[in-house]
Amino acid sequence: MKKHFLAFAMGSGPSRLYELFASYATPLYFVTFNVYQRHRILANDVTHSAFVSFAQAAADRNIAVGRYVIMPDHIHLFVQGGEEFLLSNWVGLLKQALSKTLLAAKPHWQTGFFDHVIRHEESYAEKWEYVWQNPVRANLVNEAAEWPYQGEIAKIDRV
């Protein structure tokens, strides 16, 4: 049983959440995290390359990074890990890796991150469409496919 499930199993969490997590041995997470004060420092080739390298290396630790979009001041991604995967630790390591490549003197991240467990194929498709269209809504490009700081590292299927 995954470590974060133990709290639910011991009765310290709502039973409905235990049932939700127990139904997914390896949950698929939709994650968003922001730059402190929404400084626009992320959408560049160096950061994108560092993100891709980090995500590709994660595969060696049974962590799959699926689709992602790097916006100027935040990142959206889908990630799924194995039995020992701890999302908060992994996001912290990703932030550290990206901080090393940012051109800002001392980059700062907003504390924490937003995550959502994807429960249905419709939810995954809906979340991806919203994320993919972010650069268009922000008037950065006319078509989502034109945004250079997006992609898919690993194919993640969620039925």
C-alpha atoms as an extended CHARMM CRD file, in Angstrom:
* protein
*
       159  EXT
         1         1  MET       CA              0.0000000000        0.0000000000        0.0000000000  PROA      1               0.0000000000
         2         2  LYS       CA              1.3580000000        3.4110000000       -0.8980000000  PROA      2               0.0000000000
         3         3  LYS       CA              2.6160000000        5.5530000000        1.9840000000  PROA      3               0.0000000000
         4         4  HSD       CA              0.0690000000        8.3090000000        1.4700000000  PROA      4               0.0000000000
         5         5  PHE       CA             -2.7230000000        5.7250000000        1.6110000000  PROA      5               0.0000000000
         6         6  LEU       CA             -1.6650000000        4.6100000000        5.1050000000  PROA      6               0.0000000000
         7         7  ALA       CA             -3.2100000000        7.6680000000        6.7430000000  PROA      7               0.0000000000
         8         8  PHE       CA             -6.5560000000        6.8180000000        5.1840000000  PROA      8               0.0000000000
         9         9  ALA       CA             -6.2290000000        3.1440000000        6.0950000000  PROA      9               0.0000000000
        10        10  MET       CA             -5.6210000000        4.0660000000        9.7330000000  PROA      10              0.0000000000
        11        11  GLY       CA             -8.7580000000        6.1960000000        9.8500000000  PROA      11              0.0000000000
        12        12  SER       CA             -7.2320000000        9.6760000000        9.8410000000  PROA      12              0.0000000000
        13        13  GLY       CA             -8.7380000000       10.6750000000        6.5240000000  PROA      13              0.0000000000
        14        14  PRO       CA            -12.2030000000       10.6770000000        4.9810000000  PROA      14              0.0000000000
        15        15  SER       CA            -13.2140000000        7.1870000000        3.8500000000  PROA      15              0.0000000000
        16        16  ARG       CA            -14.3670000000        8.5000000000        0.4660000000  PROA      16              0.0000000000
        17        17  LEU       CA            -10.7970000000        9.6400000000       -0.2600000000  PROA      17              0.0000000000
        18        18  TYR       CA             -9.3920000000        6.2540000000        0.7050000000  PROA      18              0.0000000000
        19        19  GLU       CA            -11.8270000000        4.5850000000       -1.7120000000  PROA      19              0.0000000000
        20        20  LEU       CA            -10.8380000000        7.0250000000       -4.4660000000  PROA      20              0.0000000000
        21        21  PHE       CA             -7.0950000000        6.4770000000       -4.0440000000  PROA      21              0.0000000000
        22        22  ALA       CA             -7.3940000000        2.7320000000       -3.4420000000  PROA      22              0.0000000000
        23        23  SER       CA             -9.0710000000        2.3570000000       -6.8340000000  PROA      23              0.0000000000
        24        24  TYR       CA             -5.9130000000        3.6800000000       -8.5350000000  PROA      24              0.0000000000
        25        25  ALA       CA             -2.7400000000        1.7970000000       -7.6670000000  PROA      25              0.0000000000
        26        26  THR       CA             -0.8150000000        4.4670000000       -9.5540000000  PROA      26              0.0000000000
        27        27  PRO       CA             -2.8630000000        7.6750000000       -9.7180000000  PROA      27              0.0000000000
        28        28  LEU       CA             -2.4980000000       10.0650000000      -12.6220000000  PROA      28              0.0000000000
        29        29  TYR       CA             -2.0260000000       13.6070000000      -11.3270000000  PROA      29              0.0000000000
        30        30  PHE       CA             -2.7260000000       16.9050000000      -13.0320000000  PROA      30              0.0000000000
        31        31  VAL       CA             -0.2560000000       19.3730000000      -11.4710000000  PROA      31              0.0000000000
        32        32  THR       CA              0.1470000000       23.1470000000      -11.6820000000  PROA      32              0.0000000000
        33        33  PHE       CA              2.7740000000       25.2650000000       -9.9800000000  PROA      33              0.0000000000
        34        34  ASN       CA              3.5600000000       28.9710000000      -10.2430000000  PROA      34              0.0000000000
        35        35  VAL       CA              6.4980000000       31.3210000000      -10.1150000000  PROA      35              0.0000000000
        36        36  TYR       CA              6.5400000000       33.6160000000       -7.0740000000  PROA      36              0.0000000000
        37        37  GLN       CA              4.5990000000       36.8150000000       -7.8300000000  PROA      37              0.0000000000
        38        38  ARG       CA              3.9180000000       35.3450000000      -11.2940000000  PROA      38              0.0000000000
        39        39  HSD       CA              7.2080000000       36.6140000000      -12.7390000000  PROA      39              0.0000000000
        40        40  ARG       CA              7.4140000000       35.6680000000      -16.4160000000  PROA      40              0.0000000000
        41        41  ILE       CA             10.6690000000       33.6670000000      -16.4240000000  PROA      41              0.0000000000
        42        42  LEU       CA              9.7840000000       30.1270000000      -17.5100000000  PROA      42              0.0000000000
        43        43  ALA       CA              8.8910000000       30.1470000000      -21.2200000000  PROA      43              0.0000000000
        44        44  ASN       CA             12.3310000000       29.8890000000      -22.8090000000  PROA      44              0.0000000000
        45        45  ASP       CA             14.4340000000       27.2430000000      -24.5390000000  PROA      45              0.0000000000
        46        46  VAL       CA             16.7890000000       26.6650000000      -21.5880000000  PROA      46              0.0000000000
        47        47  THR       CA             13.9950000000       26.0180000000      -19.0820000000  PROA      47              0.0000000000
        48        48  HSD       CA             12.1180000000       23.8830000000      -21.5750000000  PROA      48              0.0000000000
        49        49  SER       CA             15.1970000000       21.7730000000      -22.2180000000  PROA      49              0.0000000000
        50        50  ALA       CA             15.8110000000       21.3430000000      -18.4720000000  PROA      50              0.0000000000
        51        51  PHE       CA             12.1830000000       20.3080000000      -17.9600000000  PROA      51              0.0000000000
        52        52  VAL       CA             12.3620000000       17.7180000000      -20.7350000000  PROA      52              0.0000000000
        53        53  SER       CA             15.6680000000       16.3310000000      -19.4070000000  PROA      53              0.0000000000
        54        54  PHE       CA             14.2720000000       16.0510000000      -15.8740000000  PROA      54              0.0000000000
        55        55  ALA       CA             11.1000000000       14.3620000000      -17.1180000000  PROA      55              0.0000000000
        56        56  GLN       CA             13.0120000000       11.9040000000      -19.3120000000  PROA      56              0.0000000000
        57        57  ALA       CA             15.3300000000       11.0000000000      -16.4240000000  PROA      57              0.0000000000
        58        58  ALA       CA             12.2750000000       10.4120000000      -14.2140000000  PROA      58              0.0000000000
        59        59  ALA       CA             11.3560000000        7.4460000000      -16.3960000000  PROA      59              0.0000000000
        60        60  ASP       CA             14.3630000000        5.6030000000      -14.9220000000  PROA      60              0.0000000000
        61        61  ARG       CA             12.6150000000        5.8700000000      -11.5380000000  PROA      61              0.0000000000
        62        62  ASN       CA              9.2620000000        4.5950000000      -12.8480000000  PROA      62              0.0000000000
        63        63  ILE       CA              7.7960000000        8.1130000000      -13.1310000000  PROA      63              0.0000000000
        64        64  ALA       CA              5.9570000000        9.0460000000      -16.3160000000  PROA      64              0.0000000000
        65        65  VAL       CA              5.5100000000       12.6920000000      -17.2540000000  PROA      65              0.0000000000
        66        66  GLY       CA              2.8120000000       12.9110000000      -19.8730000000  PROA      66              0.0000000000
        67        67  ARG       CA              1.5720000000       16.0590000000      -21.5180000000  PROA      67              0.0000000000
        68        68  TYR       CA              2.7640000000       19.4380000000      -20.2920000000  PROA      68              0.0000000000
        69        69  VAL       CA              2.6450000000       23.1550000000      -21.0670000000  PROA      69              0.0000000000
        70        70  ILE       CA              5.2330000000       25.6220000000      -19.7720000000  PROA      70              0.0000000000
        71        71  MET       CA              3.7210000000       29.0840000000      -19.5740000000  PROA      71              0.0000000000
        72        72  PRO       CA              5.7540000000       32.2210000000      -18.7970000000  PROA      72              0.0000000000
        73        73  ASP       CA              4.7850000000       32.1360000000      -15.1100000000  PROA      73              0.0000000000
        74        74  HSD       CA              3.4970000000       28.6150000000      -14.4040000000  PROA      74              0.0000000000
        75        75  ILE       CA              3.6760000000       24.9980000000      -15.5090000000  PROA      75              0.0000000000
        76        76  HSD       CA              0.9160000000       22.4520000000      -16.0860000000  PROA      76              0.0000000000
        77        77  LEU       CA              1.7340000000       18.7550000000      -16.3670000000  PROA      77              0.0000000000
        78        78  PHE       CA              0.3750000000       15.2590000000      -15.9890000000  PROA      78              0.0000000000
        79        79  VAL       CA              2.4890000000       12.7880000000      -14.0020000000  PROA      79              0.0000000000
        80        80  GLN       CA              2.1360000000        9.2260000000      -12.7920000000  PROA      80              0.0000000000
        81        81  GLY       CA              4.5410000000        7.3330000000      -10.5560000000  PROA      81              0.0000000000
        82        82  GLY       CA              5.0290000000        3.8560000000       -9.1740000000  PROA      82              0.0000000000
        83        83  GLU       CA              4.1760000000        2.5210000000       -5.7300000000  PROA      83              0.0000000000
        84        84  GLU       CA              6.7880000000        4.6290000000       -3.8970000000  PROA      84              0.0000000000
        85        85  PHE       CA              6.0850000000        7.8670000000       -5.7860000000  PROA      85              0.0000000000
        86        86  LEU       CA              5.5420000000       10.8830000000       -3.5410000000  PROA      86              0.0000000000
        87        87  LEU       CA              4.1990000000       13.7700000000       -5.5950000000  PROA      87              0.0000000000
        88        88  SER       CA              5.2640000000       16.5610000000       -3.2340000000  PROA      88              0.0000000000
        89        89  ASN       CA              8.8760000000       15.3410000000       -3.1620000000  PROA      89              0.0000000000
        90        90  TRP       CA              8.9880000000       14.9920000000       -6.9380000000  PROA      90              0.0000000000
        91        91  VAL       CA              7.5610000000       18.4830000000       -7.5710000000  PROA      91              0.0000000000
        92        92  GLY       CA             10.1350000000       19.8950000000       -5.1440000000  PROA      92              0.0000000000
        93        93  LEU       CA             12.9530000000       18.2070000000       -7.0700000000  PROA      93              0.0000000000
        94        94  LEU       CA             11.5560000000       19.4960000000      -10.3590000000  PROA      94              0.0000000000
        95        95  LYS       CA             11.4450000000       23.0490000000       -9.0010000000  PROA      95              0.0000000000
        96        96  GLN       CA             15.0600000000       22.7100000000       -7.8120000000  PROA      96              0.0000000000
        97        97  ALA       CA             16.1950000000       21.4370000000      -11.2030000000  PROA      97              0.0000000000
        98        98  LEU       CA             14.4670000000       24.2790000000      -13.0360000000  PROA      98              0.0000000000
        99        99  SER       CA             15.7890000000       26.8900000000      -10.5880000000  PROA      99              0.0000000000
       100       100  LYS       CA             19.3360000000       26.0100000000      -11.6320000000  PROA      100             0.0000000000
       101       101  THR       CA             18.6080000000       26.9820000000      -15.2370000000  PROA      101             0.0000000000
       102       102  LEU       CA             16.5420000000       30.1240000000      -14.8080000000  PROA      102             0.0000000000
       103       103  LEU       CA             18.2000000000       33.3790000000      -15.7340000000  PROA      103             0.0000000000
       104       104  ALA       CA             16.7250000000       35.2430000000      -12.7520000000  PROA      104             0.0000000000
       105       105  ALA       CA             19.2830000000       35.9770000000      -10.0330000000  PROA      105             0.0000000000
       106       106  LYS       CA             17.3770000000       33.9060000000       -7.4740000000  PROA      106             0.0000000000
       107       107  PRO       CA             14.1680000000       32.3890000000       -8.7550000000  PROA      107             0.0000000000
       108       108  HSD       CA             11.3950000000       31.8850000000       -6.2560000000  PROA      108             0.0000000000
       109       109  TRP       CA              8.4290000000       29.5740000000       -6.5150000000  PROA      109             0.0000000000
       110       110  GLN       CA              5.0530000000       30.0570000000       -4.9430000000  PROA      110             0.0000000000
       111       111  THR       CA              4.7380000000       27.7280000000       -1.9960000000  PROA      111             0.0000000000
       112       112  GLY       CA              3.1620000000       24.4140000000       -2.8220000000  PROA      112             0.0000000000
       113       113  PHE       CA              1.3170000000       23.4060000000       -5.9470000000  PROA      113             0.0000000000
       114       114  PHE       CA             -2.1360000000       22.4200000000       -7.1380000000  PROA      114             0.0000000000
       115       115  ASP       CA             -2.8290000000       18.7870000000       -7.9040000000  PROA      115             0.0000000000
       116       116  HSD       CA             -5.8750000000       16.8480000000       -8.9730000000  PROA      116             0.0000000000
       117       117  VAL       CA             -6.2370000000       13.0840000000       -9.3990000000  PROA      117             0.0000000000
       118       118  ILE       CA             -7.6010000000       12.2810000000      -12.8570000000  PROA      118             0.0000000000
       119       119  ARG       CA            -10.4690000000        9.8350000000      -12.4200000000  PROA      119             0.0000000000
       120       120  HSD       CA            -11.9620000000        9.4200000000      -15.8820000000  PROA      120             0.0000000000
       121       121  GLU       CA            -10.8280000000        9.5740000000      -19.4860000000  PROA      121             0.0000000000
       122       122  GLU       CA            -13.1990000000       12.5070000000      -20.0060000000  PROA      122             0.0000000000
       123       123  SER       CA            -11.5160000000       14.3990000000      -17.1920000000  PROA      123             0.0000000000
       124       124  TYR       CA             -8.0340000000       13.7990000000      -18.6630000000  PROA      124             0.0000000000
       125       125  ALA       CA             -9.1320000000       14.9710000000      -22.1140000000  PROA      125             0.0000000000
       126       126  GLU       CA            -10.9550000000       17.9590000000      -20.6360000000  PROA      126             0.0000000000
       127       127  LYS       CA             -7.9850000000       19.0140000000      -18.5050000000  PROA      127             0.0000000000
       128       128  TRP       CA             -5.5770000000       18.6030000000      -21.4280000000  PROA      128             0.0000000000
       129       129  GLU       CA             -7.7220000000       20.7060000000      -23.7690000000  PROA      129             0.0000000000
       130       130  TYR       CA             -7.8810000000       23.4830000000      -21.1670000000  PROA      130             0.0000000000
       131       131  VAL       CA             -4.1050000000       23.3660000000      -20.5600000000  PROA      131             0.0000000000
       132       132  TRP       CA             -3.2490000000       23.1270000000      -24.2520000000  PROA      132             0.0000000000
       133       133  GLN       CA             -5.3090000000       26.2490000000      -25.0030000000  PROA      133             0.0000000000
       134       134  ASN       CA             -3.6120000000       28.3450000000      -22.2760000000  PROA      134             0.0000000000
       135       135  PRO       CA             -1.1180000000       30.0270000000      -24.6460000000  PROA      135             0.0000000000
       136       136  VAL       CA             -3.9980000000       31.0170000000      -26.9520000000  PROA      136             0.0000000000
       137       137  ARG       CA             -6.0620000000       32.4640000000      -24.0830000000  PROA      137             0.0000000000
       138       138  ALA       CA             -2.9670000000       34.3930000000      -22.9590000000  PROA      138             0.0000000000
       139       139  ASN       CA             -2.5750000000       35.8350000000      -26.4930000000  PROA      139             0.0000000000
       140       140  LEU       CA              0.8880000000       34.2890000000      -26.8570000000  PROA      140             0.0000000000
       141       141  VAL       CA             -0.0100000000       32.4120000000      -30.0560000000  PROA      141             0.0000000000
       142       142  ASN       CA             -2.9610000000       32.1510000000      -32.4210000000  PROA      142             0.0000000000
       143       143  GLU       CA             -3.1060000000       28.3410000000      -32.4030000000  PROA      143             0.0000000000
       144       144  ALA       CA             -2.1870000000       26.0690000000      -29.4760000000  PROA      144             0.0000000000
       145       145  ALA       CA              0.0550000000       23.9330000000      -31.6960000000  PROA      145             0.0000000000
       146       146  GLU       CA              2.2700000000       26.9900000000      -32.3230000000  PROA      146             0.0000000000
       147       147  TRP       CA              3.3940000000       27.2110000000      -28.6600000000  PROA      147             0.0000000000
       148       148  PRO       CA              6.9590000000       25.8540000000      -28.5230000000  PROA      148             0.0000000000
       149       149  TYR       CA              7.0450000000       25.0690000000      -24.7850000000  PROA      149             0.0000000000
       150       150  GLN       CA              4.6960000000       22.1010000000      -24.6510000000  PROA      150             0.0000000000
       151       151  GLY       CA              4.7580000000       18.4430000000      -25.4520000000  PROA      151             0.0000000000
       152       152  GLU       CA              4.3860000000       14.9090000000      -24.2140000000  PROA      152             0.0000000000
       153       153  ILE       CA              7.2530000000       12.9610000000      -22.6540000000  PROA      153             0.0000000000
       154       154  ALA       CA              5.4710000000        9.6370000000      -22.0730000000  PROA      154             0.0000000000
       155       155  LYS       CA              2.1600000000        8.3700000000      -23.3380000000  PROA      155             0.0000000000
       156       156  ILE       CA             -0.1210000000        7.9740000000      -20.3290000000  PROA      156             0.0000000000
       157       157  ASP       CA             -3.4340000000        6.2280000000      -20.8360000000  PROA      157             0.0000000000
       158       158  ARG       CA             -6.2280000000        6.6920000000      -18.3480000000  PROA      158             0.0000000000
       159       159  VAL       CA             -9.4400000000        4.7500000000      -18.8840000000  PROA      159             0.0000000000
